[in-house]
Amino acid sequence: SNYDVNTHKDGYTQNKTSYNPHTPNPHSHKYQNRTTTTRMSQEPTALLLIDMQQDFVRTESPVRVAGAAATVPAVTELLKHCRTAGIPVYPIIRSYNPDASNVERTRRELFVKQPFIVRGTPGAAIIPERTPVPGERILIKPRYSAFFQTGLDRILREHGTDHLLIAGTQYPNCIRATVTDAHSLDYRVTLL
């Protein structure tokens, strides 16, 4: 397989290095291991849901991630588990201005040809299965990493969060950048 998740003897899940950034995580359901979820719910943990938006998941936009829709049921179960366990959930999204003034250089040419994840449009909406509930703070990231100019690190530290569960779409870019920054900021990370 291109991606695998193993449960270690101490009860934490960790991915192997055989990750292919262009393949959705077909094993995200493995988070359900009882030892793992029991241990995670007892430590200061938060769930970051990255880019679960219509243009990335369901529509035929130029930034749709192949296979992302197939991950929706597993991520929906993860979200349900986290909410039930009292684990804080942070939906993290992109939202571009119609005039492309906040689109990064690497996407600007594509955006001008066919706009995507434009603020206030159906394509920028969070998919219905991930609709935030009261108390879940949506963070809008201006670049790939959820930590870049969002205040996320400050928010997590104010809540004493040490362990991050990271799931969503855009593995080749946004999730990878978020995981890298989380490690650099000394968070423990479980990529689901």
C-alpha positions in Angstrom: 0.0 0.0 0.0 1.1 3.6 -0.5 0.1 4.6 3.0 -0.2 2.7 6.2 -1.1 3.5 9.8 0.2 1.4 12.6 -0.6 1.3 16.3 2.5 1.3 18.5 2.8 -0.5 21.8 2.3 2.8 23.7 -1.1 3.2 22.1 -0.4 6.0 19.6 -0.9 5.8 15.8 1.9 6.8 13.5 2.2 6.7 9.8 4.9 4.8 7.9 7.2 6.6 5.5 5.6 4.9 2.5 3.2 7.8 2.1 2.4 8.9 -1.4 1.2 12.5 -1.4 -1.0 12.0 -4.4 -2.9 9.1 -2.9 -5.7 9.7 -0.4 -5.3 7.8 2.9 -7.2 4.6 2.4 -6.5 3.4 5.9 -7.9 6.4 7.9 -10.5 4.2 9.4 -7.7 2.6 11.6 -7.9 5.5 14.0 -10.8 3.4 15.6 -8.3 1.2 17.5 -9.7 1.3 21.1 -6.3 1.7 22.8 -5.4 4.6 20.6 -8.7 6.5 20.9 -8.8 5.9 24.7 -5.3 7.2 25.1 -5.8 10.2 22.8 -8.9 11.4 24.6 -7.0 11.5 27.9 -4.3 13.9 26.7 -4.5 17.5 25.5 -5.5 16.7 21.9 -7.2 18.7 19.1 -8.4 17.7 15.6 -7.4 19.8 12.6 -9.7 19.2 9.6 -7.9 20.6 6.6 -9.6 21.9 3.4 -12.8 19.8 3.6 -14.4 22.2 1.1 -16.6 21.6 -2.0 -13.9 22.7 -4.5 -11.4 20.3 -3.1 -13.7 17.4 -2.5 -16.8 17.3 -4.8 -16.8 19.6 -7.7 -14.9 19.5 -10.9 -12.8 22.5 -10.0 -9.2 22.6 -11.1 -8.2 22.0 -7.5 -10.3 18.9 -6.8 -8.3 16.2 -5.2 -8.7 12.8 -6.9 -10.1 10.4 -4.4 -11.0 13.0 -1.8 -14.7 12.2 -1.8 -13.9 8.6 -0.9 -12.4 9.7 2.3 -15.5 11.6 3.5 -17.1 8.6 5.4 -13.9 7.8 7.4 -13.3 11.5 8.2 -16.9 11.9 9.2 -16.6 9.0 11.7 -13.4 10.6 13.0 -15.2 13.9 13.5 -18.1 12.2 15.3 -15.6 10.3 17.6 -13.7 13.5 18.5 -16.9 15.5 19.2 -18.2 12.6 21.4 -14.9 12.4 23.2 -14.8 16.2 23.8 -11.7 16.7 21.6 -11.7 20.2 20.2 -12.2 20.4 16.4 -10.7 23.2 14.2 -12.0 23.3 10.7 -9.3 25.0 8.6 -10.1 26.3 5.2 -8.9 28.4 2.2 -10.9 31.3 1.0 -9.7 33.4 -2.0 -10.8 36.9 -2.9 -12.6 37.2 -6.3 -9.9 39.6 -7.5 -7.1 37.1 -6.8 -5.4 39.5 -4.4 -4.7 36.8 -1.8 -4.0 33.9 -4.1 -0.5 32.6 -3.8 1.9 32.9 -6.7 1.9 29.2 -7.5 -1.9 29.2 -8.0 -2.6 32.6 -9.5 -2.4 31.7 -13.2 -4.7 28.8 -12.7 -7.1 30.9 -10.6 -7.3 33.6 -13.2 -8.4 31.0 -15.8 -11.0 29.4 -13.6 -11.5 30.8 -10.1 -11.8 28.3 -7.2 -12.5 28.4 -3.4 -13.7 32.0 -3.8 -15.1 33.5 -0.6 -18.9 33.3 -0.4 -19.3 30.8 -3.3 -20.6 27.2 -3.0 -17.1 25.9 -3.9 -15.6 27.5 -0.8 -18.2 26.0 1.5 -17.3 23.3 3.9 -18.9 20.0 2.8 -22.2 19.3 4.6 -20.7 16.2 6.5 -18.2 18.6 8.2 -20.4 21.5 9.0 -19.0 23.0 12.2 -21.1 22.9 15.3 -21.3 25.8 17.8 -17.9 26.3 19.5 -15.8 25.0 16.6 -13.8 27.9 15.4 -13.1 28.0 11.6 -9.7 29.3 10.7 -8.9 30.7 7.2 -5.4 30.0 6.1 -3.8 32.2 3.5 -1.2 29.6 2.4 -0.7 25.8 2.6 0.1 25.5 6.3 -2.7 25.8 8.9 -0.1 27.6 11.1 0.8 30.4 8.7 -0.8 33.7 9.8 -3.8 32.0 11.4 -3.1 32.3 15.1 -3.5 28.5 15.4 -0.4 28.0 17.4 -1.4 30.6 19.9 -4.9 29.1 20.2 -3.7 25.6 20.7 -1.1 26.7 23.3 -3.8 28.7 25.2 -5.8 25.5 25.5 -2.8 23.4 26.5 -2.9 21.3 23.4 0.1 19.0 22.9 -1.2 16.4 20.4 -2.7 17.1 17.0 -4.9 14.7 15.0 -4.7 16.0 11.4 -7.1 14.9 8.7 -8.7 16.3 5.6 -7.8 16.7 2.0 -4.9 18.3 0.0 -2.3 15.8 1.2 0.2 16.9 -1.4 0.2 20.5 -0.1 -1.8 21.7 2.8 -1.7 18.7 5.1 2.0 18.1 4.5 2.8 21.7 5.2 0.7 21.7 8.4 2.3 18.5 9.6 5.8 19.8 9.0 5.0 23.1 10.8 3.4 21.2 13.7 6.5 19.1 14.1 8.7 22.2 14.0 6.5 23.7 16.7 7.0 20.6 18.9 3.5 19.2 18.7 3.0 15.5 18.7 1.2 14.7 15.4 -1.0 11.8 14.3 -1.8 12.0 10.6 -5.1 10.2 9.8 
